[in-house]
């Protein structure tokens, strides 16, 4: 199961698929063939004979209907020796499918994981080894100059996640916040939520303090949204607790699954309908279905 920390950097590529090309060319200096568009592509790297091979993110550069280059982006939080077998398969299977060259880039926020991912993989072919292309704090630039039009938004957001342990993190967060300002308000809010969702406690506290200053309109609106969500969650929690108290006071048998269903419900309308039934329904199943 993937985590928010794993998925958030990938959302940058899903928001703007060309960001994968930026990483390949701008950070790793890979030659990119001419192309007219960059399209999101299926993350499934499964061939008919192989099951459950799903990469994190895939884009394909095309000219018309001709595939020119495939780029696979993997987010690696820790060492996982299973990837030594699946990564070469991703590359080979996607190359077979699109009939074009494919590069595989691994993004690592921890230097030790980056060093592990950069080691050549012995695939058994004499004189041949499979090497990952690795992006890490060692080669990802710290961007301190704004573009004035939001063109560096994805690069800066990812930079705050990669360099979150850097002494420059406050400056990086300030620059990234300013870079988001010219973007569509909803995109700027989503990108800020990506950072809030993945940054560790210290840099997240810095970003939250910057947002409290409400320097940019999208920040004040995001704060309002977050407060509203917090109130709604708090009210839902109160309704769920009230329902459980009624169930327990009536001595109704309740399973762990039913308890979790009640505790996890955030729909106030549904919780209110359950509460109306709680005083007379003969069983918990009759209350919540």
N, C-alpha and C positions, 0 to 999 in steps of 0.2 A: 504494500500500500504506500502510495506517495504521500509526502507531507507538504504543508504549506511552504516550508523553507526550501523544499526541493522544487515545487511548482512555480513559485513566484518569479524567479529569473526567466523561466520559460515563457511566461506570459508576455514578456517583452518581445520575444520573437513572434508570438502569436498575434500581438497587437500590430506589429510591423514586421512582416517576414523578411524584408530586406536587411533587418538588423543582423540576421545570421550571416549575410554577405559582408556586412561591416566588420563583424568579428573576424571572419576569415581573411579579409583583405587588409583591414586597418590595423588589427592587432597582430596577426600572424604573417602578414605580408605574402599571402598566397596569391599566385596569379589567377585571376578570374576571367574566364572567357567572355566574349561579348554576349550580352543577353538583352532582351527587351522587357522582360517582366520577371518578378520573383513571386512564386505562388506557394502557399502552405501545402504540404503534402502529407499523406498518411504516415503516421508514426509507426505503423506496423511494418516491421522488417521481416515478416514471416513468409517463407516459401511454403509450398504445399507439403513438403516433406518435413518441415520444422514448425513447431508450434510455440506460441507465446514468446515471440521475439518482438518486443515493442520498444523502440527508441523513445527518448524524451521529446524531441522536436525534430522535424524534417522539413526542409524547403527545397524547391527545385528551381533553378534558373533556366529560363526558356527563351527561345526565339520562335515565335509562332507556336507550332506544335512540336518543335524539336527541343528535346532536353539537352542542355549544355553542361549542367553541373548539379549534383546533389550535395546538400550540406546537412549533416546530422549533428545536432547539439545535444550533448549529454551533461547533466548536472551531477557531480559526484561529491557527496558530503563526507564519505569515509571510504576506507579500503574494502573492496569486495572482489575476491578472487573469481567469482562467477563471471564478472565482466571480462576477464581475460579470454573467455570463450565466446561470450555473446557479442562483444564489440567487433571482432573480425567478421562475424556472421552478419551483423547489421550492414557493414560496408559492402560485403560481397553480395548479399541478397538484394540490397537497394540498387547497386550497380547493375546487377543482372536484370532487374525490373525496368529501370529507366534507360538502360543502354547508353550510359554516360558516366564520366568519372564521378567519384563520390569521395568527399573528405569527411572525417569524423573529428569533431572538436569536443574536448572535455573541459568543462568549466569547474575549477576547484577553488574554494575559498581558503583552504588550509594548505600551507606549503608542503606538509608531510604527505598529504594525499596527492598533491600535484606531482611530487617527486615519484611516488608510486605509479601514478598513471602514465608518466613519461617513459617508464621502462619499456624496452621492446618486448613484444609478445612473440614467443617462439611458436609458430604455427605448423612446424614440422617440415616445411619446404626447405631443402638445403639451400643455404646462401640467401635466405629470405627471412625477414622479420617484420612484424606488423607494429607500427609505432603510432601512438595517439598524438594528436595535436592538442596541446594543453594551454589553457588560459588560466592564469593564477595571479596572485599579488605580485609575483616577480616580473611579469611582462604586461600586466594590464595598466594602462596609463592613469595617472591621477589628473583629472581634468578640472582646472580652476578658472578657465575663461569661458564665459557664456557666449552662445552663438547669437543671442538676441531674438531668435525665431523658433527656438525649441528643437532645432535639428539634432542636437546632441542629447536629447532627453533619455533615450534608452541607454546610451553609453554611460551617462552620468548615474542613472539609477543603478545599473549593474555595478558600476564602480563603487558606490557606497556599500554594496553588499560584499564585494570582493575585498575592499580595503577597510572593513568595519573595525579591524583591530589596529589600524594605523593611527599615529599621533595626529594626522591631518584630517581625521574623520569629521570634526565639526566644520572645518572649511569646506570639505567635500559635500556635506549635507546642505550647507548654505548655498553653494553653487548649484547643486542639483535642484533645490527648491526654486531658485530663480530661473533655472532653465525650463522648469515645468510651467511657469506663469503664462507664456504665450500660447500654450496648447489649449485645445478644447477643454472646457472645465471638467467634464466627466473623465476624460483621459488623464488629466493632471491629478484628479482625486484618486483614480485607480492606481496610478503609478506610486502615489504617496502611500496608499494602503499596502502596496507590494512591499515597500520599504518597512513600514510599521510591522508587517506580518513576519518579516524575516530577520531584521536586525536584532542583535542580542541586546541585553538590558541597557548597557551604557550608551551605545549610539542611539538606541530607540528613545532613551530619555532626552538626549540632546535634540533629536528631531521633534519630539513632543513639545519641548520648550520653545523651539523655533516656531512651531505652529501656533502656540499660545500668543505669540506676538501678532499673528494674523497679518503678516506683511503682504500676502497675496490673497485676492478674493477667493480662489479655490480652496485655500487653507481654512478660511473662516467657515465656508460652506461645508467642508469636510468635517470640521469640528462639530458643527451643528448636527450633521447627519449622525456622527458617532455618538453624540449625546442623546439624540432621539432614539437610536438603536439601543443604547444602554438603558434608557428609561423603559423602553418596550420590553427588553429582556428582563429587567427587574420586575416589571408588572407581571409578566408571564410566569416568572419564578414564584411570585407571591400567589398567583392563581393556582399553580401546580401544587404548592405547599398546602393551600387551603383544601384542595381536592383530596390530597393524601390524608389530611387530618380527618375529614369526613369519613373516608373509606375506613380508616383505622378505628375511629370512634364507633362505627357501626359493626365492627368486627368482620368485615368482608375479607375473604381470602384474596390475596394479591400476589401474583408471580413477579419474579425479578424483571422479566420482559415487560410486563404491564407497568411496573413502577418506572422503568427507564423511559417507556413511551410517554408517560405523564410528565416526568421530569424534563425530558428533552423537547417537549412541545413548545413552540414559540408562537403558535397561532392563537391569539386571544379569543377570537370568535369560537374556535373549537373548544378551548378550555372553558369558556363560559357555558357552552352547550353541555359539556360534561358535568359542570357544577350543578346545572339545573336538574340533571338526572340523578345526581349523587345521593340525594336524601331518600329516594324511593326505589331506585333500581335494585333488583335482588342480587346482582353480581357485578364485579368490576367489568367483566366482558360486556354486560348490558349497558354499561356507562360509556366505555371507550371503543366498543366494537372488537 
